[in-house]
Amino acid sequence: PHSSDGQLKVWKLSGGFLHQLLVLSQLGGPWKRFDINITSSEEYQIVFEGIKGTSGVVALDDIEYVIGSDCSKKGPESASNQQNDAGGIAAAVIVVLLLIGLLVFLLVFYLRTKPRAQTETDSTVGFSNKAYESDHTHSSQVRAQDVE
């Protein structure tokens, strides 16, 4: 849910003074990533201030604090896209390998059953009459006289 009056602020507290680093309003929708460079020669604290609007929520996740890193040198979208692409590529490779395995199995199955079907049909080709066997038939001679 979108909230038009929600807000998230990030502050640096140093020497008793607050210095505003980031202000976000109109929160909502998909998760967003933000990188903040903090340079200071003295000790400081990072303060997160979330103001919930009339609807929706304000949430923080995966907060990472790295000393000596410059956030402006790496794009926030490029790191997450590379991970997403790696998962998609791995899934595509697995699907292709499964399809190839299925095709090989079907080909082997077809080739093993095909010769059996041909040998069965070769032995039954032709004409047969099981009721008529030439060695068991007796010809009866009918006389012309008896018929009259």
C-alpha positions, 0 to 999 in steps of 0.5 A: 500500500502506498502512503502519501504522508509516510516518511523515512529520514536518515541522520548523522548524529555527531558532536550533539548535532544532527545532519540530515543525509536522506529524506524519502517521502511517498513510500510504497511499492517495491523495495528500493535500495539506497546507498549513502556515503558518510565521511567524518573525521569524528565519531558519529551515530547513524539515526533512522527515523521512520514516520508511518503514514495513514496507511502502509508500513515503513520497513528497513532491511539488509542494512550494511555498514562498510568502512572505507567503501565509496558507494558512488563507484558501484551502481546499486542496480548492477549488483542486484541484477547480476545476482538475478541474472545468475539465477535465471541463467542457472535455471535455464541451463537446468531446464535445457539439460533436463530436456536433452536428457528426456529426448535421449531417453525417448530416442533410446526407448524408441530404438529399442522397441522399434526392431521388436515390432518389425520382427513380429510383423515379419513373421505374420506377413502372409495368409494362413488358414488354421481351419484348413490343413491339407494333410487332414482333408479327405476328398470324397468322391461323389458318384453321379449315380447317387446324386440322381 
